[in-house]
Amino acid sequence: MWKFTELQNKKTLILGEVHTGKTWLTQSLLQEAESLTSNIAVIDMAPDPIKGVGGKLQPTSPETAYYTTDILTPRLSGKTAGEIIQLAETNKKRIESLFQNYVPRDVLFINDISIYLQRGSVKTIVHVISSSHTVIMNGYLGTSLGEDPFSQRERESILSLQEFCDVLIRR
């Protein structure tokens, strides 16, 4: 089991299939971090649970800065390829609005980074995480939600993001 203290001053990416405990591990690390420091921010890109997929982090400290928005579920809600892309574009715009409002903290948690990477840019994420000493992110990397071009783009982006991380945790 990973401990927050092992990941301090590192950029960490937790990856895996649906239902492998990525959010659970991230939540556990967040609770440990909150017991050690108050200089924490969370950017939560996860949708509300739908069909057993998704789920937001729950900060326990009132000092933790929490950024989230209404996130759509493109692959689960879109009926056509065009509609899936349109929903992902809406998510991208909403998440980029979070980035504009984000005030950097020493410790940054990002939940469900893959939602943004469906249409967003790795370069933008790297810019956001560069201002924090410790970053812990999680994201979907699998095939259970599809292997179509939309899913392949998301996968390629999350694999590119790995290059900017010190620690990779596969679930």
N, C-alpha and C positions, 0 to 999 in steps of 0.2 A: 504494500500500500504506500502510495506516495504521500509525502508530507510537504506542506507549504515551505517549511524551512529549507528543504532540499532544492526548491525551485526559485528561491529568492535571487534577485539580480540576474535572472535568466528570462528568455522568451520561450514559453512552453506551448506546444500545440498537442491537444488530446484529440485523437482521431479514431473513428470506428463506424461500424454499421449501426443501423437503427437498433435500439434496445440493448446496447452493450455497456451502459453505465457511464457514458461521457458526462452527462449533466450531473448525475449523482456524484461523481468524482470531483467535478468542478465545484459543486455546492459544498462538499466536504472541505476542499481546499480554501474556499471563500470563508467558511466559518472559522477555520484555523487562523487564517490571515486576520480576520476581524478581532480575534482574541489577542493578536500581537501588535497591530498597528491601526491607526484611524485614517491613514492617508490612502484610501482605496476608492476606486471607481469601478462600476460595472456598466458595460454596454451590452444590453440584452437584446439580441436579434431573434430570439426564439419566438415562434408563434405560440398562441395558446394551444393546449393539446387538442389534436384532431386525429381520430382513428388511431389513438395510442402513440402518436408521434408529436414531439415538441414538448416544451415545458420551460417556464421561466425560472431563473435563479431567484432565491429569496434571501436578500441581505438581512442580517439580524441586528446590525448596528445602525442607529440613526445617523451616524457620521459618514456612512458609506454613501457616496454619490451614485445614484441609480438612474441610468438613461435607458428608456425603452419607448416603443411605439407600437401601434397596431401592425402586426406582421401577418401577411397573407401566406397561404400554403400553395404555391404554384402547381406543383405536380399532383397534389391531392385534390385541389379545387378546380384547376383548369381543365376544360373539356377538349380543347384543341391545342396544337403546338403554338399557335399565335396567342391564344388566351394565356397559356402558361408563361410565355415571354412577357406579355403585358403585365401580369401579376408580379413577376420578378422585377420588372422595371419600376413598378410602384414601390415595391420593397426597397429597391436601391435608392430611390429618391427619399423615402422616409428615413432610411438609415443614414444617408448622407446629411440629412438635417440634424440627426443626433450628433454626428461628427462635428458639425459646425457649432453646436452648443456645448460640446464636451470640454471641460476644463481639466487638463492633465493632472494626474495624481501619480505618486510614486509607484503604486500597485494598480494594475488594470486587469480586470477579468472581462473577457468577451465570450458570451454564450451564443453558440450556433453561427459561427463565422461563415459557414458554407451558404447560409441564406443570402448574405450580401454578395458572396463570390459567384452566385448564379448569374449575375449581370454586372457586378461591380469590379473594381480593379484591385489587384494585389498591391500596386504602387500606393494607392490610397490607404490601404490597411497598414502598410509598412510605415507610412508617414504618421498615422495615428498612434501606432505602438512605439514609435521611436522616442516619444516624450516620456515614457515610463521606464523605471528601472526593472520592474518585475511585471511580466505579462503572462497570463494564463488564459488560453483560448481553447475552445472545443469546436469541433465541426464534424459533419457527416462525411465519411469516405467509405463508399461501398457500392453495391450494385442492386440492392433490394428495391430501390426507388426508381430504377431504370438505367438503361445504357444508351439512351437516345442522344442526339447531338447536344441537347440542353444539359443533360446530366454529365456528358463528357466534358463540356466546357467548365462546369462546376468542379469536376474532379481535377482537371488540368490546373485550374487556379489554386485549388487547395494544395496540390503537389508543389506548385511554384512557391507558395507561401512557406513551405517547409524549409526552403533555403535560407530564410531569415530567422529561423528558430534554433535555439541551443538544445532544446530537449523535445523529443517526440515520444508521445505515449500512445501506444496502440491498444485499443480496447476490443 
